[in-house]
Amino acid sequence: MRDRHFELIDRIITATLKGQIRSKAQVYRMLREGLEPGTGELFERCLQERVDEVQSQLDSDDELKQAKAGRKQRALQTIQSEWERLQKDNQGSTFLSDLIQRLTAADEINRLTQLLQALDPNQGKILTREQLQLLIRLLDQKSSSSDDAISNVGELADFAAGLQHGLQIWDELDGNVVSWIFDQSQRSLGFGSIPGQRGPWSSWLKNVNDDSIRRLFHDLSLNQTVTSEGIPSPMSLAHWVAMMLVLQRLNLGLIAWFDNQPYDVRAGKRLSIGTYLTFTVVWSQLSNRFMELNQQHLAEGCFQMALQVLSRFAQQSYFPLYGGLFAALSDETLQIAIEYLDQPLRQAPNTQTKARILTLLGYSQRALGDDDLALDFHEEALDIAREASDRPCEIANLNHLSRTYVMVEDYEQAIDNGQRALILARQEGDRLGEANALANIGFSEVLLAQEENQLDPEQYERILDYLQRGLKLSEQTGDRPSQALCANSLGVAQVVLGHYDDAIASLKLGLHIASAIGDLFFQGLNFTYLAEAHRSLENLEQAVVAGCIGMYLLHQIDTEQWRQPAGIVSILHGQMGAEMFSTVLKNNRPHFLRQIGVDGYDFLPELVEEYQQSLEESLEDESLDEQ
């Protein structure tokens, strides 16, 4: 065998020197045809011996020998590169052969799961087009065999047909994955476009000929969700596999493009976050739809795809441990998004990935006003993060617990969790965690002191020092969500302490940052406390404007916290009277239109009326209870 390997190497070198080798592919074919399986290690030793021999010739003083050795060296370099390619292809072939064996051995219920696991990009490899074509051929061969031991070979044929059809559709889309970004009429990037007019779904729709995919893209572009119009009837397994491959490749293609934008790293990260979350939501919506159609196996396949997207997202350096969901899904109601994200997560094992996703769900639930559920999410995430030794995630959940305990007015627990987060963050050198911990401790202490009616000047200075250091640290780390939190915390503390002018400056800074990252939740909170500060300074008109915008923004993301600014606006409405209140709205109409648009402006009186009506109903209920 050793002699045969040397003969093959020398034959390729001789053919190269004679000019008979026209391409690397020719060398590849000669290696593939001339080598037997299981002899790779011996071939590598033989190849290295020839390399060493040529190197000794290159080191000689004979110029003729050196010239010939140089040509031999180039030939050997070609052999080495093509041998490496052949090894990779052989590994891929072995992987695919093993997959075929697993598919044929699996029962009908688990076959789709096996296929999706093999296509999961989290496994460390993404199958190339050539590997997918080989898989299709192997599936076709196995499905047409007469092996009676294989049950329901029709499924294997469906897999092959679906993958083939998916590749055909992908060919139509491959060159247009990001073309919509360069459309001159595209005012904003991402999935938050005007339904039915702009954005990726409507752009991709124009490049696809398949009716089922076109229907789905049209549904998503029009409704921003999956409805019965997008999936009107039960789908065949082959069509589902095609859809799966197309959506997976679109997701991976967009992420790859956004992640590699040097011109604006922050924008690229924000768009990547939005893409991960959007595809997770789409897969969850698809799962719900297939459940409605009584296609349980396809619904479970969709859950699997949602988990794959979430798992890949959780492994990224920019995974938002402290914020980002509100910006990424600003055109979806947050409650619906969280419900969809929560469903596939319940099936995930206790891993570092699950801890990070629970963190995201926890701070989202806090924004929605469900503090008890937020505490549950963060406690579970904290336990899993500790088991997985994921210190950044552990610190983040201590910080989120601190913030959530503030919301339930348990300030001592809030301070305790903030201090634990601060100690760990300093031990780990986690400057982002430290910034959040400083803000949380200061925020909690000012509210505890207010509750106990004890706030001496020395304590006041210490608290403000915590908050200002947190803001400075967050600015140094460049984490915009944390900057928004720290600026808001400082502003709220200054409102509580009665330092209204300082509060307005801090809250405007927080508002500027929240607007820059598109975080509706923090925009709403900053407007809320700006309204409170202006009301305390008797700047009633500015208080009305800020309160109305805060009320509308928080109502848009379905958080119960919209009632806080609504309460301020309702009080101002009573103080000013209906006529003057209406005049203030009209005089500030241009400002409202810039912030919330004409629909938001027209909705303001309705929101105020809704809040006042809810108060009246609450009073009636209390009266009935007393009777």
Secondary structure, DSSP 8 states (H G I E B T S, - for coil): -HHHHHHHHHHHHHHHHTT----HHHHHHHHHHH--TT-HHHHHHHHHHHHHHHHHHHTSS-HHHHHHHHHHHHHHHHHHHHHHHHHHHHHHHHHHHHHHHHHHHS-HHHHHHHHHHHT-GGGS----HHHHHHHHHHHHHHHTS--TTSS-THHHHHHHHHHHHHHHHHHHHGGGSSGGGG-TT--S-SS-S-TTTSSHHHHHHTT---HHHHHHHHHHHHHSS--TTTS-S---HHHHHHHHHHHHHHHHHHHHHHHT-TT-HHHHHHHHHHHHHHHHHHHHHHHHHHHHTT-HHHHHHHHHHHHHHHHHHHTSTT--SS--HHHHTTTS-HHHHHHHHHHHHTTS-SSHHHHHHHHHHHHHHHHHT-HHHHHHHHHHHHHHHHHTT-HHHHHHHHHHHHHHHHHTT-HHHHHHHHHHHHHHHHHHT-HHHHHHHHHHHHHHHHHHHHHHT---HHHHHHHHHHHHHHHHHHHHHT-HHHHHHHHHHHHHHHHHTT-HHHHHHHHHHHHHHHHHHT-HHHHHHHHHHHHHHHHHTT-HHHHHHHHHHHHHHHHHTT-GGGHHHHHHHHHHHHHH-HHHHHHHHHHTHHHHHHHHHHHHHHHHHHHHHHHHHHHHHHHHHHHHHH-
